[in-house]
Amino acid sequence: MPEQAKIVPPEPDGFLPLLLKDFQAPDASFQPDGEWESVYRLFLIGILDAPQYREWRCHPAGALRLSRKPRPDGNFVLQVEFMAHQSLEAHARSFDYMQAEILCADDDASSLLRWRRLSMQLTPKGEPIEGTKLEINGEVTPNGLVLRYAGRERRIKAPLPITCDWAIFDLVQRLSQKLGEQPLRPSEPKPLLEFALLEDLEFLRTNHRIFASEPLEGTGDTGRGTWNVEVDGKRFRWRRFVQFGDGVLPWTYCLDEHHRLVLAYSGMRAYLYDPTAESAFPFGRDKGHGARDMGGERVG
């Protein structure tokens, strides 16, 4: 009887050496609670099956651009621009595209106040595909939130505070800044933050929590529960937070010594800090179709 093929399961975070192979760590100073812009490259991560082994693959699939601008009243506006291929193939016939303008409170949760989101599908030339455009406006109320789209209004009861997936990119940076050099204790089950999540500024997910996790480091010392990640002689030690909650897969957020978010990943998606990902937008900065060009009343 022939020997049965042995399937070797990959490590849960085994894609990191592949993802970080050409990563250029930013060394400039960063002020999380100030005005900034960050660009991330979106990767789809998965496992390539073979008869006797499994190996990771990471495929560039889009880009995310976030900018933050404080207001005189203490709140701030987040501008979001997101683009993703609809296919893993390089000749993808269209893109998912979204732009949003979000007014957030300057609190621990980057709580939502008001927002506008425009989503559509685009051709490879950056032209909107007819019939795919959808605009959503919303605001938080004392009892939850209100969504307005397609001539309808939907009121949803929800616990406060409410934030969104894009605002978490902001709040983990300010959380890290607030903690400073304070050592985190991942073994303690108490969350650092609790909130409701409005995924994609449309879908409510409750009971979300952020916890401290062990740092990501490349010292080779795995006896303390830390990660041993070294790529091409480069060693990484990043503060990490993890997010758990209803309706979404857990997220992990990695921040550098300047409290800049450099990596976020969950399930099959990963966002890696990469200013060169600006070129992934097929239509360029000056041809956006979203919040910067929607007209009408601005949220901020």
Secondary structure, DSSP 4 states (H G I P E B T S, - for coil): -PPPPPP-PPPTTTTHHHHTTT-----S---TTS-EEEEEEEEEEEEEE-SS-EEEEEEEEEEEEEEEEE-TTS-EEEEEEEEEESSSSTT-S-EEEEEEEEEE-SSTT--EEEEEEEEEEE-TTSPBPTT--EEEEEEEETTEEEEEETTEEEEEE-PSPEEEHHHHHHHHHHHHHHHTTPPP-TT----SEEEEEEETTTEEEEEEEEEEEEEEE-SS--TTS-EE-EETTEE--EEEEEEE-TTS--EEEEE-TT--EEEEEETTEEEEE-GGGGGGSTT-GGG--SGGG--S----
